[in-house]
């Protein structure tokens, strides 16, 4: 989330706002990237402490004091919380005390179906018992205290709406990329990447990006290689399913055509994406409520003019503009996946239209400059200061 936070803050600053971003461990990723906003590193942040007595008695007062000190130095017009827990919880209190509007960003994973149900029940229980609130209870309270909720897709909006939040105060802003990362030219590095990874030039290179976990459904991509003799698979990312995916590839006799490159820097990831023939994001909705709220990786592939095949689940249909910017399929239907791959390999006219539409959508909707200007227009404040 830190990269998204960085890009949106940069875009807001460039659009005329005065932005101060408070972030934990800012010395890591955020300080590496060129920025126009003011960055304050919260070196005292205690990661993972979001509930219970320890948070209420130690971490919450510390965060509150830090923000109050900043507020004394600068009269902020709006709070913008990128996480519902930790800072979001504290800012929901300060928002009421200082009468400063609070905009809360929700991505979807914070509102898993089981969490929402537990939170509603927990909320009623705590009203009676008056015990220390749980993280579910705090989630609900913060969600309903915010003046507005900003979400990445209509799917995520539906999750928020199910908690009882008024739909009028839930705004779909989408996700985006910086303008300078759109229409990335396919450089000669594609050939060198294939040579480096031992992938033939004539191979159909299928790729995906993400943490190697069950919900990403990389199994389907490994298994489909049996049906695509000239296909190779490039997986960018790491996670607990790596060993299982390797075993699966071995059992299907395709291990020599699968490349696990692990985590990659943003620049290296773009190089790898540029070497692909097709990008797939076949995420599955899990029983625990885990689901793809948007699918920013699909936009990164679109920016490289790579055809995209995605699951018709969660927020992915919105990211692909309901089939206008890429192919949407049933993520567990091998026939649909195989047909989609064949259409890319043939170079069907429909694929070319989708790639062109994807570029247009990135320029007109899914880029942070457009999103930031729309936000500032709605907030309707001159010399806006956002934290």
CORNOR-V6123 format. One record per residue. PHI is phi in degrees with one decimal (999 if undefined). Layout:
PHI ; PHI
This chain:
999 ; -61.9 ; -67.8 ; -62.2 ; -58.4 ; -58.7 ; -65.5 ; -68.4 ; -63.7 ; -60.4 ; -66.0 ; -62.9 ; -63.1 ; -67.6 ; -86.0 ; 119.7 ; -83.9 ; -108.5 ; -111.5 ; -119.3 ; -107.0 ; -100.9 ; -140.3 ; -73.2 ; 52.2 ; -65.2 ; -69.9 ; -85.5 ; -73.9 ; -60.5 ; -76.1 ; -79.6 ; -98.9 ; -59.8 ; -140.6 ; -111.2 ; -89.3 ; -85.5 ; -112.9 ; -116.7 ; -88.9 ; -88.5 ; -70.7 ; -91.9 ; -62.4 ; -102.6 ; -61.3 ; 88.9 ; -96.1 ; -123.1 ; -152.1 ; 82.1 ; -63.4 ; -61.1 ; -69.0 ; -67.4 ; -93.6 ; -122.0 ; -72.3 ; -60.8 ; -61.3 ; -64.9 ; -64.1 ; -60.7 ; -62.8 ; -62.6 ; -69.7 ; -66.0 ; -63.5 ; -64.0 ; -66.4 ; -68.3 ; -82.2 ; -138.7 ; -86.0 ; -74.0 ; -91.6 ; -159.0 ; -100.4 ; -126.7 ; -100.6 ; -91.4 ; -143.1 ; -71.8 ; -95.7 ; 67.9 ; -58.3 ; -60.1 ; -61.2 ; -67.6 ; -65.3 ; -66.0 ; -72.4 ; -63.3 ; -59.0 ; -69.3 ; -66.2 ; -98.1 ; 57.1 ; -99.9 ; -58.1 ; -118.6 ; -104.9 ; -114.1 ; -92.0 ; -122.6 ; -104.3 ; 120.4 ; -66.6 ; -70.9 ; -120.5 ; -57.1 ; -53.9 ; -69.4 ; -67.7 ; -61.0 ; -63.4 ; -64.3 ; -65.2 ; -61.3 ; -68.1 ; -61.9 ; -58.2 ; -66.8 ; -62.5 ; -69.0 ; -62.6 ; -86.6 ; -82.9 ; 57.6 ; -76.5 ; -61.6 ; -66.0 ; -84.4 ; -65.3 ; -65.2 ; -63.8 ; -63.7 ; -59.7 ; -64.7 ; -64.3 ; -63.0 ; -59.7 ; -90.0 ; -82.3 ; -60.9 ; -70.9 ; -151.5 ; -118.3 ; -104.1 ; -123.1 ; -89.3 ; -161.4 ; -59.3 ; -62.5 ; -65.3 ; -59.8 ; -65.0 ; -64.9 ; -64.9 ; -61.9 ; -66.4 ; -80.6 ; 103.6 ; -72.0 ; -62.3 ; -63.9 ; -67.0 ; -103.3 ; -109.8 ; -115.6 ; -83.1 ; -106.5 ; 74.5 ; -129.9 ; -158.5 ; -126.4 ; -66.8 ; -53.6 ; -75.2 ; -104.2 ; -93.7 ; 62.8 ; -63.7 ; -66.8 ; -80.5 ; -79.6 ; -66.8 ; -62.3 ; -58.7 ; -66.9 ; -68.6 ; -64.5 ; -62.9 ; -62.8 ; -60.3 ; -94.4 ; 70.3 ; -111.7 ; -59.3 ; -60.8 ; -84.5 ; -71.7 ; -85.6 ; -93.5 ; -97.4 ; -139.1 ; -153.8 ; -128.7 ; 152.5 ; -69.6 ; -78.2 ; -132.1 ; -58.5 ; -63.5 ; -78.6 ; 58.6 ; -68.3 ; -56.9 ; -61.9 ; -72.3 ; -65.0 ; -66.6 ; -69.9 ; -60.8 ; -60.1 ; -92.9 ; -124.3 ; -55.8 ; -98.0 ; -89.9 ; -124.8 ; -120.9 ; -116.5 ; -109.5 ; -104.5 ; 138.1 ; -141.9 ; 163.5 ; -64.4 ; -89.3 ; -58.8 ; -62.0 ; -65.6 ; -67.5 ; -64.9 ; -63.6 ; -63.9 ; -63.5 ; -65.9 ; -66.5 ; -94.4 ; 70.9 ; -121.1 ; -57.7 ; -71.8 ; -111.7 ; -118.5 ; -119.7 ; -101.2 ; -98.3 ; 72.7 ; -72.1 ; -135.4 ; -65.6 ; -60.4 ; -68.8 ; -67.4 ; -61.3 ; -64.2 ; -61.8 ; -66.4 ; -62.8 ; -65.4 ; -86.7 ; -79.4 ; -97.9 ; -156.1 ; -112.9 ; -123.2 ; -135.2 ; -110.9 ; -59.2 ; -108.7 ; -74.4 ; -97.2 ; -62.6 ; -81.0 ; 95.4 ; -63.0 ; -156.4 ; -78.7 ; -70.7 ; -145.9 ; 110.5 ; -61.0 ; -61.2 ; -63.8 ; -64.9 ; -63.3 ; -69.9 ; -58.3 ; -63.6 ; -96.0 ; 61.6 ; -99.3 ; -60.3 ; -120.9 ; -119.0 ; -137.3 ; -73.7 ; -86.9 ; -137.6 ; 56.5 ; -92.4 ; -62.5 ; -57.4 ; -67.6 ; -60.7 ; -95.2 ; 50.2 ; 55.0 ; 98.1 ; -75.9 ; -108.1 ; 174.2 ; -89.8 ; -108.0 ; -137.5 ; -72.3 ; -65.1 ; -111.1 ; -97.8 ; -64.1 ; -63.3 ; -63.8 ; -64.8 ; -63.4 ; -62.0 ; -65.7 ; -65.5 ; -64.7 ; -66.3 ; -69.1 ; -63.1 ; -74.4 ; 73.7 ; -55.7 ; -58.2 ; -61.8 ; -65.8 ; -63.1 ; -65.4 ; -66.0 ; -62.7 ; -65.7 ; -65.5 ; -60.7 ; -61.9 ; -62.4 ; -65.8 ; -62.8 ; -73.2 ; -97.4 ; -136.7 ; -94.2 ; -140.7 ; -65.7 ; -64.6 ; -64.0 ; -62.0 ; -65.5 ; -65.5 ; -66.9 ; -63.8 ; -64.2 ; -64.2 ; -71.0 ; -67.6 ; 53.1 ; -128.2 ; -84.9 ; 51.1 ; -66.3 ; -115.4 ; -119.1 ; -128.6
